[in-house]
Amino acid sequence: MLTKHTGRTTRDGIRIHEAADFAGMRKAGALAARILDDIAPHVTPGQTTGALDAMIEAMVNEAGAASATIGYKGYRHASCISVNHVVCHGIPGAPIPKLNTVSRDLEKRRKDDALKDGDILNIDVTVIVDGWFGDTSRMYVAGAVKPRAERLIQITHDALMKGIEAVRPGNTFGDIGHAIQAYAEAHRVSVVRDFCGHGLGRVFHAPPNVVHFGTPGSGPTLEEGMFFTIEPMLNLGSYQTELLSDDWTAVTRDKSLSAQFEHSVGVTADGAEIFTLSPGGLFHPTKP
């Protein structure tokens, strides 16, 4: 539990929240996590990403919440759905980029957004509940998972948890990034450098940038009351990415598979509180 009632901002621009603020984040995080639980049975071969997004938007509305992504910088969807070698910010309903070609020409992309057997995908949802932002993402598998994809998913999940284990007052954001990078690279996968986690609370994105690689002891020091996301993206090949011409979809430059998991957390007196735990224990798609 939080022991200090501060409500201030550090010299790095990071908000230190009050103890009462944790309740708001719990409520928002719980809804985001429940929506990702509820969409899981619908992730099947032949299902379209556009239909999945429509279901998610309906769930958000039914809960009396708002989607943080609809209207954000012109984005029109209640989720990002990133399939196979899409690293992040995949647009629901858009053609899924082909696995054997990375092209900036959208006309050369696959003609539909239907999932195929063995596809892996990340679904990222952010909701607003009573002014608080709940942000989380996790991996799913359409049909039977292939061994190399299952391995990548497992490593990415465990790398996130290694990062969360490093969250405690007195540690630094560099300690979080180093924990993720060391674990990932020990398992011969790469950590994406172009995207990061972020502060949140009553705003969608705020300081700090939470990078998923780094040097121990570097960066701002963690304090009780900080809220932020940790959301490592790991690739089977190179960490390099390419942005497609829609200005949203990021893919691996070498066409290798990518995976991502994301939790929203708050720093407590002795560690981290995860706001976005799966109520059904479904955060990991292949292991209960």
N, C-alpha and C positions, 0 to 999 in steps of 0.2 A: 504493500500500500504506500501511497505517497505520504510523506511525513511533513513536507514543507508546503505552505500556502503562499505562493509567490506572485504569479501572474505578471511576470516581467519579460523583457527581451534581452538576450545576451548581446555582447558587443559584436558577435557574428550574425546578428539578426534572427536568432533562433528563439522562438517563443517558449517560455517556461510556464506551463499551464498550472492551474490550481487543482486541488484534490477533487473538487466537485466536477471538473471538466471530464474526468475519466468516465463518469456515468454516461455522458453524451456520446463519447467515442465508443463505448461498449454497445450502445443501442444501434448506432450507425453501422459499426463493424459486424454486429450479429445479423443485421438484415442483409448486408452484402454477402456474407458467408452463406446464409440460408438460401438466397437466390441461386448461388452457384451449386449448392446441394440439389435444389429442385430442378435445375436444368440438366443434371447429369443423365437421367434416364433417356433424354431426348437426343443425346450425342451418339448417333448411330450412322452406319454407312447409308448413303442416300439422302440423309438429312442435309438441308442447306444452311449455310451460316446466316443467311437472311432470315430464315424462319426461326432460328435459335435467338437471334437478336430481337425479333418481334415478341417472342415468348418472354424474354428478359424484361423488355419494356413494359409488357402487361403486368408482370410480377411487381415491378417497381411501383407502377400506378396503383395496383390493387392494395399495396401496403401503405398507400398514402404518402409515399416518399417522392423524391425527385431524382432524376438522373443527372449526375454532374457532367456527363460527357455530351449530352444533347445540347447543341448550341455552343459548345466550348471551341473557340477559334474556328467556328464554322462546321464543326463535326456534327453529324446528324443522327448518330446511333447511340443506343443505351449500353453498348459494349464494344470492346475491341476483340476480334477473334483472329488469332494468328496460327496458321496451319503449316506444319512441317518445317520448311526452312524460312518461314516468316518469323522474324525475331520479335516484333511487337507492332502494335497499332494497325493490325490487319483490319480492313473495313468489311463488316458483315454485308453480304449480298454482292460484293465485288467478285469478279473472277479470281479464283485462287491461282497464284503464280505457279507455273509449271516447275516440276522438280528438276528437269534437265536443262532449264534455261533461266538465266537471270537477265531480264531485259528492261530497259527504261520505257520501252514502247508497250503501252497497255494493250494495244490491239493484238499483241503476240501472246497474251496471257490466256489461260484456259477459259472456255466460254461459259462456264457455270461455276456455282459456288457450292456444289454438292460434295459432301465428304465421301471418300473412298475407304474401303476396308483397310485398316492399318494406319490411316492418317492419325497423327497426333496434333493436338491443338491446345493453345492457351486461350482461356476466356477471362477477360479483365472487366470488372464491373466496379463503378463508384457510385454510391448513392448519397443523398443528402437527407438526413433525418433531424428535424428540429435545429437546422443550421449546422449540424456536424457532418463531416465527410467520412464515409466508410469506404475504403479502397482495398481491393484484394483481387488476386488472380490465381489460377491454378491450371494444371494440365489435365487433359482428357484424352481418351483413346477411342476412335471409332472402330469398333470391331476388335479383331485380334491384334495385340501389340507385338511388334517385332523385337527380337532380342536387343538390337543396338539402340532402338528407341526406348525400350524399357530401362536399359542401363543409363541413358542420358537423363531420363525422367528421375530415376532414383538419385543420381548424383546431384542434380539440380535441387531437388527437394532437400537433400541432406546438407547441401551447401548453404541454403537459406537458413536452416536450423543452426548451423555452425555460426552464421552471422548473428542470429538472435542470441545465442549463448554468450556472445561477446558484449552484449548490451548490459551495462551496469554503470552507475555513477563512478566517475574517475577514469574509466576507459575513454578512448577516443573513437571518432568515426573511422580513422585509419585502422584501428583494431578490428572493426567490423569488416571492412573491405579486405584486410589481410586474411582474416579467418576464412572468408569465402574463396578468395583467390588461391590460398594455400591448399585448401581441400580440393577445389576443382582441378588445379594443375597436377596435384598428386594422382588424380584419376585420369589424367591425359585428356581433359577437355579444356576449352578456352572460355574466358570471361569477357563478355561484350563490354567495350569501353565507351561506346557512344551514347548509352542511356543509363539512367541512374534512378535511385529512389529519391524521396523528397519529403520535406516537412509537410504536415497537414493538420487539420483541426477544424476551425471554422472557415478555412480556406482550402482550396483544392491543392494548390502547390505553394510552398513556402520554403524558406531556408530551413535546413541545409540541403545541399545536394548529397545524397548518400550513395557514393560510388562503391562498386563491388570488387574493388582491388585496391591495394594500398600498402603503406608502410606502418608497422605498429608504432603507436605513439604519436602519429601525425593527425592533423585536423583538429577541429573543435573538441573540447572535452564534453563528455556526456553528463547531463545533470537530470535529476528528478524532474518530471513534468514535461520533458520533451516528447513530442509526438512525431512520428515519421514512418515512412514505408521502407521496407527492405525487399527488393524485387530482382534478384540476380537473373540474368539471361546467360545461359551457357550453350556453347556450340560444340558439336562433335569435331569440327574442323577449326579453321581460323576464326579469331574474334572479329574480323573485319566485317562491316555491314555496308549495305547500299540502300539508298532511299529511292523508291520508285517514283514515277512522275506524277502520282496522285498526291505527293508531298506528305503522305502519312505512312504508307506501308514500308517497313524496313525489313530487308531480307539479308541472309548471309551471302557475302560476296562469292564464296566458293560453293554455294548450293548445299552446304551440309545442314543437317537437322539442327534445330534450335529448340530450347525449352526454357520455361520461366515459371517461377512461383513467387507470390507476393503476399506478405502480411503487413498490416498496419499495427504498430506497436507503440507503447508508452513506456518511458523509463520510470521505474519505481525505485524505492529505497535500496533494494538489493538485487535488481535485475530488470526484467522486461515483462510487461503484460501484453499478451497478444489479443488484440481487439477482434480479429477476424477468424477465430477458430471455427472450423466446420462443426455445426451442431450435430451432424450425423456421422462424424468421423470420416468424411469423404474427401478430405483435402488431397490425399495421395490417391491417384486414380487406379492403381493396380494392387494396392495393399490397404486393407481396412485398418 
